[in-house]
Amino acid sequence: MSGGVGLHGDVKRVAVVGTGVIGASWVAYFLAHGLDVNATDPSPGAEARLRDAVAQHWPTLERFGLSAGASVDRLRFHDSLEDAVSVADFVQENGPERMDFKIDLFRRMDAAAQPETILASSSSGLAISGVQSGCAHPQRVVLGHPFNPPHLIPLVEVIGGEQTSAEAVARAMAFYAAIGKRPIHVKREVKGHIANRLQAALWREAFHLVDQGVASVADIDTAIAHGPGLRWAVMGPFMNLHLSGGTGGIAHLLAHLGGPIEDWWKDLGTPSMTAALRQQVTDGVADALGARSIAELEAARDHLLLDLIRAKSETGKLD
């Protein structure tokens, strides 16, 4: 991991609001990058669960390499939301995905935080224009949507709402980049942002193929994990298409396969999430899992992710 606190610009202390799965992962990541972290969550037992989660993530982050000054001792848990955000230089919110809840939460954070503090939401689908609508200073509210788990996956989607300033977007992008993230600026608000929409497109066809009896849940997972998913982990869909075109690149490929690709689009399914389909997929996942626990699966995933991310970082030739 790169750098100590000096590389984070003006951000020395981050407040993490909501410390569930995503929030706890963010806390561990910020601590690993040498930042002070104020955490808050009103759920009973939240502090104990958070400290357990950070302890669980810490060995993985140590393998990745800690920044100067990184320490779990720099975590402070606050019962009061206002106390947590009032002295923070940056706020990362991870509350429930309900617009009414977010509007009120951001109104409170906006009232308590210093005027220059960026307020970022991890929301996976809500429009930031709505989230900022109750704030007196909406210009500093942005979306900073991570990909799960945030302590490993570099992607962060940054989006401004109707009242967000260009400066706030630029500052959020710079902060995330300074702590080793790969932020992208989503230029227009759309449901699900970018990466979740791309995932949803794949999920739709995967559910359709199961529903039509084309393949089992396990076979579909195998098709992706041991096929195009390996290439997608190295580079994105357009660069992969470019390589598929040989020396002529993507222009050659689209000239010859553009028509067939369009025919495939027209044949893609539009399944409904019926009770029967939900049960079929649930049973298929259970069969594929066998005796493995979720914890075992997560540990194996994180181990491979860490090696892959490190390899990509060290190669540095495919960005």
N, C-alpha and C positions, 0 to 999 in steps of 0.2 A: 504494500500500500504506500501511496506517495505522501510525503510531507507531514509536517506537524501543524500546529495551530496557525503558524504564520502564513501558510498557503491557503487558508480559508478566507482570506480577505478580512472583512470586518466581523465575520461570524466567529465568535468564541464560545457561545453558549446557545444550545438548541433546546427548545421546549417540544416535547413529544406529547401530544394530547390524544389519549386513547391508546392503551397498551395491550391490545389483543395480539393476535398472530402477526399482523403487519406492523403495528406500533412497536412491539417488542423487538422485532427484527431490525427496524429503523434504529431503536435505542442502541442495540449492540453495534450496529454499523457506525453510528456517530461516535460512540465511545472508542471504537477501534481506530478512528481517525483523529484521536487526541482532542476531542471536543468535550466540554462540560455539557451534561444533559439534565434538564429538569423534566421529570415525567409526571403525568397526572392521569388518573382514571377513577371514576366514582364507584366502580364495581367492588363489592366486598372481596377482600383477599387479593386485590389487583397487584399490590406491591410485591407480595411474596411470589406470585406467579411470574411477574416481570423479572425479578432477580433470578428465579430458576431458569427462565428462558434465556436470559443473557449468559448465565453460566453454561447453559447447553450449547449456545452458539460460539462461545469464546474460543474453544480449541480449534474450531474451523477457521476462525478469523486469525488466530495465531499462526496457523499453517499458511494462511494467505500473506501474512506479514503485517504487523501492527505499525501505526504511525508513531512518531515521537510523542511521548506523553500519554499514550493510550493507557487507560486504566478503568476497571469497573468501579473504582472508588470515586470516579468523577460523576457518578449517577446520584441524583437527589430526587426523591419521590415527594410530591406535594399533594396534600388532600384538597387544596384550593386551586381551581383552574386559574384564577386571577394571579395568585402567587407564582405559579409555574411560568406564565407567559410574560409577566411584568418586567422581568430582567433578561429576557431572551433576545438574542439577535436574529433568530429565525425560528419559526414555528412550523412543525409538521403535524397536521391533524389527521387522525385515523378513526373517527367516530362512525356510528351507524350510518348506513346508506339511506337516509331519509331526509328529504329536502327541508321539511319543517324543522327537524332537529339541527341540521347543518346551519340553517339561517340563524337560529337563535344562538348556537354555539359560536359562530363567527362574529355575531353581534357582540357577545360577551368578550371574546378574545380581542376584538378590535378596540373595545373600550378600555381594556386593561393593558395592552401592549404599547411599547414605545412607538412613536409615530413612524420611525424609519424601519421598524421590524416587518419583514415579509411574513405573511400568513399563507401557508401552502396547505392544500388538502390532498390527501391520498385517494380521494374518491375514484372509484373505478368506472362510474357511469354518469354521475350527476353533472349538470352544466354549472360551471363556475359563475356564470352570470346570475343564476338564481341564488347560489350560495352567498355571494357578496351583497345581495340586495338589501340586507338589513344593516350594513356597516356604514358608519360615518366616514370611514376612509377606505372605500372599496378599491381604490387605485392600487393598493398594496396586496390585494388578494389574488392568488394564482392557484392553479392546479399543478401539483407535483406528484403525478401518479406513478408509483413504482411498480415493478413486476415482482411477484412472489417467488422466492423469498428475497426481500430487499437487501439483506446482509450479504447476498451473493450475486444476484442478477443486476447488471449495471444499468439497464434501461430505466429512464425516468421521462415521462411525457409531461411537458410543461405547456400549459394553456392559459391564456388570459381571458377574462370575461369582458363583457361590454364596457365595463368601467375600469378595467385594469390598465395601468400605464405601461408603455413600452419599457420604461426603466425597470419596473418591477419584474417583468419577464426576463430582461437581460440579467438582472442581479440573481434571480433564481437559477437561471441557466449557468451562470458563472460559479455560483456556490456548489451546485451539484457536480459540475465538471471538476472543481477543485478538490472534491473528496472522492474522486475516482469513478463517478457515475458517467453514463453516456446519455446526456439529456438530448431530447429532440423537441423542437418547437412545433406544436400542432397549431396550425395557422387559423383554423376555424373550428368552433365547437360542433361536435357531432356525437351522437349517442355511442358510448363505449370507447371514444377516442380512436386510436389507430390500432394498437396491438390487439386489443380485445375484439375489435371488429374482424381482424384477420383470423383470430382464433375462432370466432363465432362462425365464420364462413366454413372453416374446416369441420367444426363440430356439427354443423347442420348436415353436411354430406355424410359424416361418420354415422350420425344417428339414422339418417335415411338408409344407408347401406345395411345397417343392422335391422331396421324395420322391414326392409324388402327381402331379408334373408340372403343377401349377397355374401356377407361375411360375418364371422363372430366378432365379439368385442376384442378378444385376444388377437385375432388375425389383423384387425384394423390397427391396433396398437403396434403390432409387429411391423406392419407395412410402413408406418411412419417412423418409428424409432430405429428401424434397421434399413430404411430406405431414404426418402427425401429429407427426413428429419436430421440425418447426419450432415447432409449438405447445407441445410438451413442453419445449422449450428455454426457453420463456417462463414457463410455469407448469405445475403438476403435473396428474395425471389427474383429480382431483376438481374442481379449479377449472375445468379445460377443460370437463368435463361441466356444471358450473354455468352457464358461458357458453352452452353449447349449448341450454340450456333457455329462452333468451330472458328475458323479464321475469319469468317464473315460476321461473327458476333450476333447480337440480338437482331440487327436489321435482317440478316440472312434467315434467322430462325423464324421471325414473324412473317417474312415473305412466304415461307414454305409451310409453316405450321399454324399461322394465325387463323386460318379457316377451321382446321380441326379443333383448335383450342376453343373457338367460338361455339362450335357444335357441342363440345363437352359442357360448356356453360349452359347451353339451352337444355341439356339433359339432366342437370343437377336437380336433386330432390328438394322438396319443401315440406319436411315432416312436421307433424304436430306432436307436442310433448304430452302424449296421452299417458294415462296411468299404466297401460299395458307396456308401452315403450319404455317408460321409466323403470318399470320392474324388470324388463328384459335386459336393460343396460346394467342395472344394479346387480342382477344375478350374474351377468357376464363378468363384471369386475370382480365379484366375490370368487368366481371360479378361477379367474386368472391369478388372483392374489394367493389362493391356497392358504397355507399356514402363516404366510408372512404378515407381520403387523404393519400398521401405518408408520410407526417409528422406525422400523427396519427399512422400509421403503424410502422414507425421507433421508435417512442416514446414507443409504447407497446413492440416492440422487445427489445429495450435497457433496459427497466425496468425488463423484465424477464431474459435477459442475465445477468444483474448485479446480480440478486438474485442467478442464477444458478452458476455463476463463484465464487461468495462468498461462496456458500454452498460447492462447490467442494474444494475450498481452505481450508475451515475450517475442512472438513472431512479428507482430505489428505490421504485416504486409497486406492484410486483407480488409482493412478498414476503408 
